[in-house]
Amino acid sequence: MTTSLNTQTSRLVFIGAGNMANSIIGGLVSHGYPANLITATDLNAEQLEKLAQETDINTSTDNAAATATANADAIILAVKPQVMEAVTSPLKDVIANNKPLIISIAAGITVGNLLNWMGNDLPVIRTMPNTPALVQTGATGLFANNAVSEQQKALADTVFSAIGIASWFDQESDLDAVVAISGSGPAYFFMMMEAMEEAGVKLGLSAESARELTLQTALGAAKLAQASDVSTAELRRRVTSPGGTTEQAIKCFEEGGLRELVDTALQAASRRSKELAG
Ligand SMILES: NC(=O)c1ccc[n+]([C@@H]2O[C@H](COP(=O)([O-])OP(=O)(O)OC[C@H]3O[C@@H](n4cnc5c(N)ncnc54)[C@H](OP(=O)(O)O)[C@@H]3O)[C@@H](O)[C@H]2O)c1
C-alpha cells in the first residue's frame, strides 16, 4: 500500500549524490522544501559532507540503512545507469512493506528494469532530465506507471520543478522523443553556438566578443520565444525583413537542408535511445 503524500511533507531519499542530485536538492531546499525530510546517499563521504553543509539535509554512505531509517515516501535513483541494478537490487527487501514511489533519472533504464530489480508492484516514475538542470533551467520529461497515484505525480512535479519544467507523457516510448529533443538538445544548441562563434571570428570579431554576442543572442531568442504567444516560425518571419540580412542567412540554411538535417539527427537520437533501453 502506498502512503498518502503531501508534496511538502514527503520524506525523500536520493541514492547517488552527484551532479544531478545536488542540483535537485539545492533547488528543492532553496524553494523551501524542508531539509530534514531529505536524505542523500553516496559512496563519497566528502561529497556528502559538502552537500550537508550547504543544505542541512541528512546524509549516509549506506543506501539500504538510510532508506530504512528515513522511511522514505519516495526514492530518487540518481546513480549512473551502469550501476543501477547493483544499487537497486539490495533495496528490494528494505522497501517491500512500505512500497515507496521510485523515481529514476537514469538514461536508458526502463520501468520494467526497475520493477524486475526492486519488486513488481511498485509505483515507478521514469524521467529524462537534461543538463541545464544544473543551473535550474532544465526540461524533464516524465512517465508514470499505473501504480503511481495523482499525489505521487504531484510530488514528482514538485521535485523536478525545482530544476526547471516538468512535462508528463502517457507512453514510456515517448521518452525516446524527449531524449532526442531536450535530453540531447543542449548539445545541438552548443554546436550551433560553437559554429556561430567560429563564423564571428572569421568575420573579424575577437573570440570573446563572438562568444558574448552568440550566447546572449541564444538566451534572448529563447526568452523572447517563451514570452511570446506566437509560433517560433512566426517569430522568425518577423525578424526576416524582405531583402534584408537575416533573409540572406535563412536562405543559406534552407538551401543547405537544415530542416531535413535536424529531422534526420533527431530520428537518429531517438533510435539510439530505443536501442540503449534494449
Ligand atoms: N547530468 C545530466 O545532465 C543528466 C541528464 C539526464 C540524466 N542524467 C542521469 O542522472 C544520473 C546521475 O547523473 P550525474 O550526472 O548526477 O552523475 P554523477 O555526478 O556521477 O552522480 C552519480 C553519483 O552516484 C554515486 N554512486 C555510484 N555508485 C553508488 C552506489 N553504489 N551507491 C550510492 N551512490 C553511488 C557516484 O559516486 P562516484 O562518483 O564515487 O562513483 C556519484 O556521486 C545518471 O543516471 C544520468 O544518466 C544526468
The ligand as a Gaussian input file, in Angstrom:
#p B3LYP/6-31G(d) Opt

LIG

0 1
 N       23.997000      15.135000     -15.797000
 C       22.957000      15.268000     -16.601000
 O       22.766000      16.277000     -17.269000
 C       21.929000      14.179000     -16.737000
 C       20.868000      14.347000     -17.608000
 C       19.899000      13.365000     -17.697000
 C       20.002000      12.226000     -16.921000
 N       21.068000      12.086000     -16.099000
 C       21.165000      10.858000     -15.304000
 O       21.338000      11.194000     -13.958000
 C       22.069000      10.179000     -13.296000
 C       23.138000      10.838000     -12.459000
 O       23.943000      11.646000     -13.295000
 P       25.003000      12.646000     -12.681000
 O       25.488000      13.490000     -13.792000
 O       24.464000      13.271000     -11.456000
 O       26.151000      11.585000     -12.297000
 P       27.240000      11.664000     -11.134000
 O       27.631000      13.073000     -10.877000
 O       28.297000      10.668000     -11.480000
 O       26.424000      11.156000      -9.846000
 C       26.222000       9.827000      -9.525000
 C       26.683000       9.628000      -8.090000
 O       26.327000       8.330000      -7.655000
 C       27.395000       7.832000      -6.873000
 N       27.376000       6.384000      -6.749000
 C       27.966000       5.435000      -7.537000
 N       27.727000       4.203000      -7.058000
 C       26.946000       4.370000      -5.958000
 C       26.375000       3.475000      -5.020000
 N       26.563000       2.144000      -5.104000
 N       25.643000       3.978000      -4.012000
 C       25.471000       5.304000      -3.882000
 N       25.987000       6.203000      -4.736000
 C       26.716000       5.748000      -5.754000
 C       28.610000       8.324000      -7.615000
 O       29.760000       8.233000      -6.815000
 P       31.190000       8.015000      -7.554000
 O       31.436000       9.262000      -8.347000
 O       32.111000       7.832000      -6.387000
 O       31.048000       6.802000      -8.424000
 C       28.200000       9.752000      -7.919000
 O       28.493000      10.640000      -6.864000
 C       22.630000       9.257000     -14.385000
 O       21.904000       8.051000     -14.372000
 C       22.388000      10.003000     -15.665000
 O       22.033000       9.119000     -16.726000
 C       22.042000      13.030000     -15.972000

